[in-house]
Amino acid sequence: MVRPIFALLFVSALWGSHPVVGQLVEKQMSPFALTVWRFTLSAICYLPLSKSLVRILKLPAATLWRLFGTAVFWCVLYPLFYYESLRSVPPIDSLLLVNSAPLLAAVFAYVFLRERLGRREWLGIVVAFLGVILLTGYRITFAASWTGIGCAALAAASFAGYTVLSRRLFQELALFDVLFSTTVLGAIVLWMLTLVTGQAHDITLQLMHLSKAGMWEFVYIGVAVSTIAYVFYGYGLRRLPAAVSSAITFYPQVFFAGLLQWVWTGQAPTVWTWVAVAFVFAGTALMSFRKRARLSAPQEVTEDA
């Protein structure tokens, strides 16, 4: 099960670059506009798979509702709650709150999927989370409103909900059927919100007025962060428990974000950063070296071709 681990670490690297690149894009584009356009671009990337639509529409109603719920968690609730939290919660505080998602995923997976983690996996999640606390603890300001804290907590819960819902879908359906349907559904819901709130003209102008560098940064977020990473996350998620997949993807992001920030802005990491990274990867290793007997075997799935 080495390949799923590396796939999820690759996702972590891409998602870890999101705050650095996203911060640059948000100098020219609002968070809501970025959310709408990034998932619109991602949906366009999946259009060559549109022939699978006939097969998807023949799925049972319960499965279609789960696809819709997954799309809402991933494309709408998680990014919007996270971006909203940043309005009143400092980024470091928000990082710590949102990184509780793997712990919530473990609880949700136990309640809804009856997934049980071994001691080593729980220890790995806790050790990695301690690494995040070490990285953020001395910089936390607690200068946040209860609304902001609530939004960050809801963002974590939304990602955990997405992880648990999509895990079963990735096991039952072809990988790209899930990717295509949830991304397109998410983009449709976002555009419905855009039309209802009367922001269509505004977000269109924001996209049109992006600088050349801003456009390339936006394309990177839409293609790499929202599309390619999603493929690899689905690949890993169908083979590993929800909480473990979420933790391996979430916690190393602090390392990759710091590394990119070092290369991009020249801001060198501190000693505490390296200590925190050691905890994060130690926890990741504990989760990775799992006994084969504890692996939750994926159900038989449809061919991905």
Buried (B, 14 or more C-beta within 10 A) or exposed (E): EEEBBEBBBBBBBBBBBBBBBBEBBBEBBBBBBBBBBBBBBBBBBBEEBEEBEEEBEEBEEEBBEBBBBBBBBBBBBBBBBBBBBBEBBBEBBBBBBBBBBBBBBBEBBBEBBEBEBBEBBBBBBBBBBBBBBBBBEEEBEEEBEEEBBBBBBBBBBBBBBBBBBBBBBBBBBBBBBBBBBBBBBBBBBBBEBBEEEEBEEEBBEBBEEBEEEBBEBBBBBBBBBBBBBBBBBBBBBBBBBBBBBBBBBBBBBBBBBBBBBEEEEEEEBEEBBEEBBBBBBBBBBBBBEBEEEEEBEBEEBEEEE
